[in-house]
Amino acid sequence: MIEPTMSTDHIIFYDGDCALCNRFVLLLLRWDRKGALRFSSLQSAFGQEMLRSQGRALQDFETFLYLENGVLFEKSTGILRVFRYFGGGWRILSLLELLPRCLRDRIYDWVARNRQHLMGQSGSCAMPRPEWTGRFIE
């Protein structure tokens, strides 16, 4: 549940059982000096409600979703939008949006299908530092 004071402008939805996804979330937490990014695993009640509201399969854990100011971005576009959020040198990576989405998403889909083989399965969500716990939406 989102607390009334919690910003919903920047929410990242990720597979909480994926080691690659959890490592990416930990990196984003470290990089986000503004502290505006919020996180929800797709397996959580909030993540499941988001999938349901979008008409997606409730087991659709091979996708990365980024809700930015009410607009939902997925797969490669979502990841590139997160890099744009960081600004500075990271914004350069958002130039990859100039590549056709079908090509970017084909690469994304390959990584998503093979992520557990490449990085393993974490079995649970990463345990964040105590100062980060308020940034997770269950």
BELZIGI-V738920 format. One record per run of one state. SS is the DSSP state (A for helix, B for strand, O for the rest). FROM is the first residue (numbers start at 1). LEN is the number of residues. Records with the same first field share a line. If there is no record, write none. Layout:
SS->FROM-LEN / FROM-LEN
This chain:
O->1-9 / 15-3 / 32-6 / 42-3 / 54-11 / 69-2 / 87-1 / 99-2 / 120-1 / 122-8 / 137-2
B->10-5 / 18-1 / 38-4 / 65-4 / 71-4 / 121-1 / 136-1
A->19-13 / 45-9 / 75-12 / 88-11 / 101-19 / 130-6
